[in-house]
Amino acid sequence: MPTLTASPTLGDLLKFECHPSYGRETVTLKAGAAYPLGAVLGRITASGEFRLSPAAEVIGDEGAETAIAVLLEAVDATDGAAIGLIAARGPVILADGALVFDASVDDAAKRATKIAQLSAQGLVARATV
């Protein structure tokens, strides 16, 4: 019998939100990547575009190293910049296990740093069942 798997849904990520009109924003995502639901994002200072938040500053994408938002939908921006819906401010509770980090966020300490940066925006990650 084949094993069926479902893609993550918003309900897997978002566990509590005060009011969608308050905390959500539409933003431009930098071209060159497919962004999954739950992507932890930073804003590039020079362009205002968002990208996966790296562990350290990346030349040309300065500012994105600070995590400030979480993507609430999967967006394919491989062929060009695209629009995406983010959780930008809280109070919001997110499932820790549903967050998707940049490849450079590759250990527990870097992950904890990103979660603390999100918490400063009111985006709180919690372990959920």
Helices and strands as residue ranges (DSSP letters): H 10-13, E 14-17, H 20-23, E 24-29, E 33-35, E 40-43, E 50-52, E 69-71, E 75-77, E 82-87, E 92-95, G 96-98, H 108-119, E 123-126
